[in-house]
């Protein structure tokens, strides 16, 4: 399969279109490597993953260039993605060393219980194109720390950066078969991985539609499964909020990665008295925004469709134009409510809807209305009120008075329709473990 630069269509590489036989070879390689990797000491695993992190740093310019080419994102944004993803690898190098057994209180001199972690086995990591480095490393690093071996299946739109990550893993001295990659068409490779008897866990990030297919294959085979799916982020602006902070959150997270981010702010919920002052400030920042590249043609078509549908429903749309076929301007939508698709379904394009709600209770109800629960945002000066509001939001993450939501040491995962399971943090490591209770009875 030829890979093209998203901005100008120039060919930038060729990857294999794997079939079920290629997946089988990768699964066997990963399975053969499992006993050796599983038997390494926590300290040896930590050292190997640490070496990997340092080599990734040395190659970070190359990786970022690949991301920028494949996805069409600006090079500084690609650099930022790569740098933050490498922090995750450093973090899990440390976690590998801390993955110890727990000795439960002894009941007598000779009897008692020890609980020890064991790697779940071969992991298939199936990832999307929007953050093609971060979403691979969020799975690869904790899986390696837990002692699993991994087969990476990147999105067909962005396989080159992922391929580079796997290549660097070999150069860092990770034993053959510990980190593998299969590239190719999603349904063919995805099904072969999700049904393969030697694959113990499927760690997936992507759309709900594909997640349901993968779950349909994995569930009857009793495979471990994690599903990180889309979001429909709401920003709840409390009546006492600093509106400059709220605008910064809405602009920064509404249009991040040209809206192609699962943690994007899609709805801003305001009580009627602050709508106008908020919009006045918002429009100043909005006017400075530049168009961005949509990575896929289907995303581009969806952007146009969502805005047309909102206009037909009587909403007002500012911006949102498409230029040169691939570039879209950010859009601000006012006057859209439930029943309009862009406030009901994840847009995954640069659209922010500003919605007036009677009070904070109504804002919480609207935030929780669509069947998503990944990341929500709250702005307000009274921290206690912010925390109380956050506690009523049905999402795995709530950011208060800011927008940098992801850190390596805290769990990240969707509630409700946004997925199953958790990545990052301690739970993101334990997600690659199964537990053995050693019970000494006499
Ligand atoms: P997608 O579901 O189309 O593809 C994701 C991966 O699945 C790709 O590797 C693809 O090749 C593969 N795939 C496609 N069809 C398949 C099939 N039938 N069987 C098995 N595998 C298949 O998603 P996308 O368009 O690449 O990504 C966008 C989605 O990802 C959005 O919904 C977004 O919100 C979500 N996302 C979630 C997070 C998160 O952490 N929760 C992060 C980023 C993106």
Boltz pocket constraint, residues with backbone or C-beta under 6 A from the ligand:
constraints:
  - pocket:
      binder: B
      contacts: [[A, 126], [A, 127], [A, 128], [A, 129], [A, 130], [A, 131], [A, 135], [A, 153], [A, 154], [A, 155], [A, 156], [A, 184], [A, 185], [A, 186], [A, 187], [A, 188], [A, 189], [A, 190], [A, 191], [A, 205], [A, 206], [A, 207], [A, 208], [A, 210], [A, 211], [A, 213], [A, 214], [A, 228], [A, 229], [A, 230], [A, 231], [A, 261], [A, 262], [A, 346], [A, 348], [A, 374], [A, 414], [A, 418], [A, 419]]
      max_distance: 6.0
